[in-house]
Amino acid sequence: MPRRLKALMTLPTNKDNLIELCREKGLNGYEMEIILRIYWKKQSLAYISYNMDFSKYGKPQRYYSVRSLNNFHKEAFIKLIS
C-alpha cells in the first residue's frame, strides 16, 4: 500500500524533514509514528501491528490489526495531502 500512495506525493527522505511536515499538517502522535515507520524505516503494516504500542498515545487498545492500521495510515496520508 505505501508504494501506491507514495506516487501521489513525494515525501522527504530525511527524518527531520518528515517530522516537520507531519507537525505542520497537524498529525497526531500515533499517525506521525505510523508515517515514520512506513516511509522512513520501511516497516510493513504487519510488523507495525505486532510491535507498535498505541496505549502511550491514549488509544483504548494496546495493539491494532493490519486493517485498522491501514485505515489510520489512509487518514494520516489524507491529512498530509490536504
N, CA, C and O atoms as a GROMACS GRO file, in nm:
protein
  328
    1MET      N    1   0.080  -0.120   0.000
    1MET     CA    2   0.000   0.000   0.000
    1MET      C    3   0.084   0.127   0.000
    1MET      O    4   0.048   0.220  -0.072
    2PRO      N    5   0.192   0.138   0.074
    2PRO     CA    6   0.269   0.262   0.072
    2PRO      C    7   0.320   0.299  -0.066
    2PRO      O    8   0.334   0.418  -0.097
    3ARG      N    9   0.349   0.201  -0.149
    3ARG     CA   10   0.401   0.232  -0.282
    3ARG      C   11   0.296   0.305  -0.366
    3ARG      O   12   0.330   0.396  -0.442
    4ARG      N   13   0.171   0.265  -0.353
    4ARG     CA   14   0.067   0.330  -0.432
    4ARG      C   15   0.044   0.473  -0.386
    4ARG      O   16   0.031   0.563  -0.470
    5LEU      N   17   0.039   0.496  -0.257
    5LEU     CA   18   0.013   0.630  -0.207
    5LEU      C   19   0.132   0.722  -0.225
    5LEU      O   20   0.116   0.844  -0.238
    6LYS      N   21   0.252   0.666  -0.224
    6LYS     CA   22   0.371   0.748  -0.238
    6LYS      C   23   0.378   0.813  -0.376
    6LYS      O   24   0.443   0.916  -0.393
    7ALA      N   25   0.311   0.753  -0.475
    7ALA     CA   26   0.309   0.811  -0.608
    7ALA      C   27   0.230   0.941  -0.611
    7ALA      O   28   0.250   1.023  -0.701
    8LEU      N   29   0.141   0.962  -0.515
    8LEU     CA   30   0.061   1.084  -0.511
    8LEU      C   31   0.141   1.205  -0.465
    8LEU      O   32   0.113   1.317  -0.506
    9MET      N   33   0.241   1.181  -0.381
    9MET     CA   34   0.314   1.291  -0.320
    9MET      C   35   0.454   1.244  -0.287
    9MET      O   36   0.470   1.135  -0.232
   10THR      N   37   0.554   1.323  -0.317
   10THR     CA   38   0.690   1.285  -0.280
   10THR      C   39   0.715   1.332  -0.137
   10THR      O   40   0.706   1.451  -0.106
   11LEU      N   41   0.745   1.238  -0.052
   11LEU     CA   42   0.771   1.268   0.089
   11LEU      C   43   0.921   1.288   0.109
   11LEU      O   44   1.001   1.228   0.037
   12PRO      N   45   0.959   1.371   0.205
   12PRO     CA   46   1.101   1.390   0.232
   12PRO      C   47   1.167   1.260   0.278
   12PRO      O   48   1.105   1.181   0.350
   13THR      N   49   1.290   1.239   0.238
   13THR     CA   50   1.362   1.119   0.280
   13THR      C   51   1.435   1.140   0.412
   13THR      O   52   1.473   1.042   0.478
   14ASN      N   53   1.454   1.262   0.451
   14ASN     CA   54   1.520   1.294   0.577
   14ASN      C   55   1.418   1.284   0.691
   14ASN      O   56   1.305   1.331   0.679
   15LYS      N   57   1.459   1.224   0.801
   15LYS     CA   58   1.368   1.205   0.915
   15LYS      C   59   1.319   1.337   0.972
   15LYS      O   60   1.201   1.352   1.000
   16ASP      N   61   1.409   1.433   0.989
   16ASP     CA   62   1.371   1.561   1.047
   16ASP      C   63   1.272   1.637   0.958
   16ASP      O   64   1.178   1.699   1.008
   17ASN      N   65   1.294   1.632   0.828
   17ASN     CA   66   1.201   1.699   0.736
   17ASN      C   67   1.064   1.632   0.736
   17ASN      O   68   0.962   1.700   0.727
   18LEU      N   69   1.063   1.500   0.747
   18LEU     CA   70   0.936   1.427   0.752
   18LEU      C   71   0.860   1.457   0.881
   18LEU      O   72   0.738   1.472   0.878
   19ILE      N   73   0.930   1.465   0.992
   19ILE     CA   74   0.867   1.501   1.120
   19ILE      C   75   0.811   1.643   1.114
   19ILE      O   76   0.700   1.669   1.160
   20GLU      N   77   0.888   1.734   1.056
   20GLU     CA   78   0.843   1.873   1.044
   20GLU      C   79   0.718   1.884   0.956
   20GLU      O   80   0.627   1.961   0.987
   21LEU      N   81   0.714   1.807   0.847
   21LEU     CA   82   0.595   1.806   0.760
   21LEU      C   83   0.473   1.753   0.835
   21LEU      O   84   0.364   1.807   0.822
   22CYS      N   85   0.492   1.648   0.915
   22CYS     CA   86   0.381   1.590   0.992
   22CYS      C   87   0.329   1.690   1.095
   22CYS      O   88   0.208   1.702   1.113
   23ARG      N   89   0.419   1.760   1.162
   23ARG     CA   90   0.377   1.859   1.261
   23ARG      C   91   0.307   1.977   1.195
   23ARG      O   92   0.210   2.031   1.248
   24GLU      N   93   0.358   2.015   1.079
   24GLU     CA   94   0.300   2.127   1.006
   24GLU      C   95   0.157   2.097   0.962
   24GLU      O   96   0.072   2.187   0.962
   25LYS      N   97   0.129   1.973   0.926
   25LYS     CA   98  -0.003   1.934   0.881
   25LYS      C   99  -0.095   1.894   0.996
   25LYS      O  100  -0.213   1.867   0.973
   26GLY      N  101  -0.045   1.888   1.120
   26GLY     CA  102  -0.128   1.863   1.237
   26GLY      C  103  -0.161   1.717   1.262
   26GLY      O  104  -0.271   1.685   1.305
   27LEU      N  105  -0.068   1.627   1.235
   27LEU     CA  106  -0.091   1.485   1.260
   27LEU      C  107  -0.080   1.454   1.409
   27LEU      O  108  -0.004   1.519   1.481
   28ASN      N  109  -0.156   1.356   1.455
   28ASN     CA  110  -0.147   1.308   1.593
   28ASN      C  111  -0.016   1.234   1.612
   28ASN      O  112   0.055   1.207   1.515
   29GLY      N  113   0.014   1.200   1.736
   29GLY     CA  114   0.137   1.128   1.766
   29GLY      C  115   0.144   0.991   1.702
   29GLY      O  116   0.246   0.954   1.645
   30TYR      N  117   0.034   0.915   1.713
   30TYR     CA  118   0.036   0.780   1.654
   30TYR      C  119   0.037   0.785   1.502
   30TYR      O  120   0.096   0.698   1.438
   31GLU      N  121  -0.029   0.886   1.443
   31GLU     CA  122  -0.026   0.899   1.297
   31GLU      C  123   0.115   0.933   1.249
   31GLU      O  124   0.161   0.882   1.147
   32MET      N  125   0.182   1.019   1.323
   32MET     CA  126   0.318   1.056   1.288
   32MET      C  127   0.411   0.935   1.297
   32MET      O  128   0.496   0.915   1.210
   33GLU      N  129   0.394   0.854   1.401
   33GLU     CA  130   0.478   0.735   1.415
   33GLU      C  131   0.450   0.634   1.304
   33GLU      O  132   0.543   0.570   1.255
   34ILE      N  133   0.325   0.619   1.264
   34ILE     CA  134   0.292   0.528   1.154
   34ILE      C  135   0.358   0.575   1.025
   34ILE      O  136   0.417   0.495   0.952
   35ILE      N  137   0.348   0.704   0.996
   35ILE     CA  138   0.410   0.759   0.875
   35ILE      C  139   0.562   0.739   0.879
   35ILE      O  140   0.622   0.701   0.778
   36LEU      N  141   0.624   0.766   0.993
   36LEU     CA  142   0.768   0.747   1.005
   36LEU      C  143   0.808   0.602   0.987
   36LEU      O  144   0.906   0.572   0.919
   37ARG      N  145   0.733   0.512   1.046
   37ARG     CA  146   0.767   0.370   1.036
   37ARG      C  147   0.751   0.318   0.893
   37ARG      O  148   0.829   0.233   0.849
   38ILE      N  149   0.651   0.367   0.821
   38ILE     CA  150   0.627   0.319   0.686
   38ILE      C  151   0.725   0.381   0.587
   38ILE      O  152   0.786   0.309   0.508
   39TYR      N  153   0.741   0.512   0.590
   39TYR     CA  154   0.816   0.581   0.485
   39TYR      C  155   0.963   0.605   0.518
   39TYR      O  156   1.044   0.622   0.426
   40TRP      N  157   1.000   0.608   0.646
   40TRP     CA  158   1.141   0.630   0.679
   40TRP      C  159   1.209   0.500   0.720
   40TRP      O  160   1.319   0.471   0.675
   41LYS      N  161   1.143   0.422   0.805
   41LYS     CA  162   1.202   0.296   0.850
   41LYS      C  163   1.169   0.179   0.757
   41LYS      O  164   1.227   0.072   0.770
   42LYS      N  165   1.075   0.200   0.663
   42LYS     CA  166   1.036   0.099   0.564
   42LYS      C  167   0.981  -0.028   0.630
   42LYS      O  168   1.013  -0.139   0.587
   43GLN      N  169   0.899  -0.012   0.732
   43GLN     CA  170   0.838  -0.126   0.801
   43GLN      C  171   0.702  -0.157   0.740
   43GLN      O  172   0.632  -0.067   0.693
   44SER      N  173   0.666  -0.283   0.742
   44SER     CA  174   0.536  -0.323   0.688
   44SER      C  175   0.427  -0.302   0.793
   44SER      O  176   0.455  -0.287   0.912
   45LEU      N  177   0.303  -0.300   0.747
   45LEU     CA  178   0.191  -0.283   0.838
   45LEU      C  179   0.178  -0.401   0.934
   45LEU      O  180   0.138  -0.383   1.049
   46ALA      N  181   0.211  -0.521   0.887
   46ALA     CA  182   0.206  -0.638   0.974
   46ALA      C  183   0.307  -0.626   1.088
   46ALA      O  184   0.276  -0.659   1.202
   47TYR      N  185   0.426  -0.580   1.057
   47TYR     CA  186   0.528  -0.562   1.160
   47TYR      C  187   0.486  -0.454   1.259
   47TYR      O  188   0.505  -0.470   1.380
   48ILE      N  189   0.431  -0.347   1.209
   48ILE     CA  190   0.387  -0.237   1.296
   48ILE      C  191   0.274  -0.283   1.387
   48ILE      O  192   0.270  -0.246   1.504
   49SER      N  193   0.183  -0.364   1.335
   49SER     CA  194   0.069  -0.409   1.417
   49SER      C  195   0.114  -0.496   1.534
   49SER      O  196   0.047  -0.499   1.638
   50TYR      N  197   0.224  -0.567   1.520
   50TYR     CA  198   0.274  -0.650   1.629
   50TYR      C  199   0.365  -0.576   1.725
   50TYR      O  200   0.380  -0.618   1.840
   51ASN      N  201   0.426  -0.466   1.683
   51ASN     CA  202   0.529  -0.403   1.764
   51ASN      C  203   0.500  -0.261   1.812
   51ASN      O  204   0.568  -0.213   1.903
   52MET      N  205   0.403  -0.194   1.757
   52MET     CA  206   0.375  -0.057   1.798
   52MET      C  207   0.272  -0.057   1.911
   52MET      O  208   0.166  -0.117   1.899
   53ASP      N  209   0.306   0.010   2.019
   53ASP     CA  210   0.218   0.017   2.137
   53ASP      C  211   0.137   0.146   2.131
   53ASP      O  212   0.193   0.255   2.143
   54PHE      N  213   0.006   0.135   2.112
   54PHE     CA  214  -0.080   0.251   2.099
   54PHE      C  215  -0.127   0.306   2.233
   54PHE      O  216  -0.183   0.415   2.237
   55SER      N  217  -0.106   0.234   2.342
   55SER     CA  218  -0.154   0.281   2.471
   55SER      C  219  -0.082   0.408   2.515
   55SER      O  220  -0.138   0.486   2.592
   56LYS      N  221   0.040   0.430   2.467
   56LYS     CA  222   0.113   0.551   2.506
   56LYS      C  223   0.058   0.677   2.438
   56LYS      O  224   0.094   0.788   2.474
   57TYR      N  225  -0.030   0.659   2.338
   57TYR     CA  226  -0.094   0.771   2.270
   57TYR      C  227  -0.237   0.792   2.316
   57TYR      O  228  -0.309   0.873   2.258
   58GLY      N  229  -0.280   0.720   2.419
   58GLY     CA  230  -0.414   0.735   2.473
   58GLY      C  231  -0.522   0.659   2.399
   58GLY      O  232  -0.640   0.685   2.418
   59LYS      N  233  -0.483   0.565   2.315
   59LYS     CA  234  -0.581   0.483   2.243
   59LYS      C  235  -0.633   0.375   2.338
   59LYS      O  236  -0.560   0.332   2.427
   60PRO      N  237  -0.756   0.329   2.319
   60PRO     CA  238  -0.813   0.231   2.412
   60PRO      C  239  -0.749   0.093   2.404
   60PRO      O  240  -0.750   0.019   2.502
   61GLN      N  241  -0.693   0.056   2.290
   61GLN     CA  242  -0.628  -0.075   2.276
   61GLN      C  243  -0.477  -0.056   2.271
   61GLN      O  244  -0.426   0.051   2.237
   62ARG      N  245  -0.408  -0.163   2.306
   62ARG     CA  246  -0.262  -0.157   2.301
   62ARG      C  247  -0.211  -0.187   2.161
   62ARG      O  248  -0.117  -0.122   2.114
   63TYR      N  249  -0.271  -0.285   2.093
   63TYR     CA  250  -0.231  -0.322   1.958
   63TYR      C  251  -0.353  -0.320   1.867
   63TYR      O  252  -0.465  -0.345   1.912
   64TYR      N  253  -0.330  -0.290   1.740
   64TYR     CA  254  -0.438  -0.285   1.642
   64TYR      C  255  -0.406  -0.378   1.526
   64TYR      O  256  -0.290  -0.412   1.503
   65SER      N  257  -0.510  -0.419   1.455
   65SER     CA  258  -0.493  -0.509   1.341
   65SER      C  259  -0.435  -0.434   1.221
   65SER      O  260  -0.428  -0.311   1.221
   66VAL      N  261  -0.395  -0.510   1.122
   66VAL     CA  262  -0.341  -0.451   0.999
   66VAL      C  263  -0.448  -0.368   0.929
   66VAL      O  264  -0.418  -0.263   0.872
   67ARG      N  265  -0.571  -0.413   0.934
   67ARG     CA  266  -0.681  -0.338   0.872
   67ARG      C  267  -0.700  -0.203   0.939
   67ARG      O  268  -0.718  -0.102   0.870
   68SER      N  269  -0.695  -0.199   1.071
   68SER     CA  270  -0.708  -0.072   1.142
   68SER      C  271  -0.590   0.019   1.112
   68SER      O  272  -0.608   0.139   1.092
   69LEU      N  273  -0.471  -0.038   1.109
   69LEU     CA  274  -0.352   0.042   1.076
   69LEU      C  275  -0.361   0.097   0.934
   69LEU      O  276  -0.318   0.209   0.908
   70ASN      N  277  -0.416   0.019   0.844
   70ASN     CA  278  -0.434   0.066   0.707
   70ASN      C  279  -0.525   0.188   0.706
   70ASN      O  280  -0.499   0.284   0.634
   71ASN      N  281  -0.632   0.185   0.785
   71ASN     CA  282  -0.722   0.300   0.793
   71ASN      C  283  -0.655   0.420   0.858
   71ASN      O  284  -0.673   0.533   0.812
   72PHE      N  285  -0.578   0.398   0.965
   72PHE     CA  286  -0.503   0.507   1.029
   72PHE      C  287  -0.406   0.569   0.930
   72PHE      O  288  -0.390   0.691   0.924
   73HIS      N  289  -0.340   0.484   0.852
   73HIS     CA  290  -0.244   0.532   0.753
   73HIS      C  291  -0.312   0.616   0.645
   73HIS      O  292  -0.260   0.720   0.605
   74LYS      N  293  -0.427   0.571   0.598
   74LYS     CA  294  -0.500   0.646   0.496
   74LYS      C  295  -0.542   0.783   0.549
   74LYS      O  296  -0.528   0.884   0.479
   75GLU      N  297  -0.592   0.788   0.672
   75GLU     CA  298  -0.633   0.915   0.731
   75GLU      C  299  -0.515   1.010   0.747
   75GLU      O  300  -0.527   1.130   0.721
   76ALA      N  301  -0.402   0.956   0.790
   76ALA     CA  302  -0.282   1.039   0.808
   76ALA      C  303  -0.233   1.090   0.672
   76ALA      O  304  -0.192   1.205   0.661
   77PHE      N  305  -0.237   1.006   0.572
   77PHE     CA  306  -0.189   1.048   0.440
   77PHE      C  307  -0.281   1.153   0.379
   77PHE      O  308  -0.234   1.243   0.310
   78ILE      N  309  -0.411   1.141   0.404
   78ILE     CA  310  -0.505   1.243   0.356
   78ILE      C  311  -0.474   1.377   0.422
   78ILE      O  312  -0.482   1.481   0.357
   79LYS      N  313  -0.440   1.376   0.550
   79LYS     CA  314  -0.401   1.500   0.618
   79LYS      C  315  -0.275   1.559   0.557
   79LYS      O  316  -0.262   1.681   0.546
   80LEU      N  317  -0.180   1.472   0.518
   80LEU     CA  318  -0.056   1.521   0.457
   80LEU      C  319  -0.083   1.586   0.321
   80LEU      O  320  -0.019   1.685   0.285
   81ILE      N  321  -0.175   1.530   0.246
   81ILE     CA  322  -0.204   1.582   0.113
   81ILE      C  323  -0.279   1.716   0.119
   81ILE      O  324  -0.252   1.807   0.042
   82SER      N  325  -0.373   1.725   0.213
   82SER     CA  326  -0.456   1.848   0.219
   82SER      C  327  -0.383   1.964   0.282
   82SER      O  328  -0.439   2.073   0.294
   0.00000   0.00000   0.00000
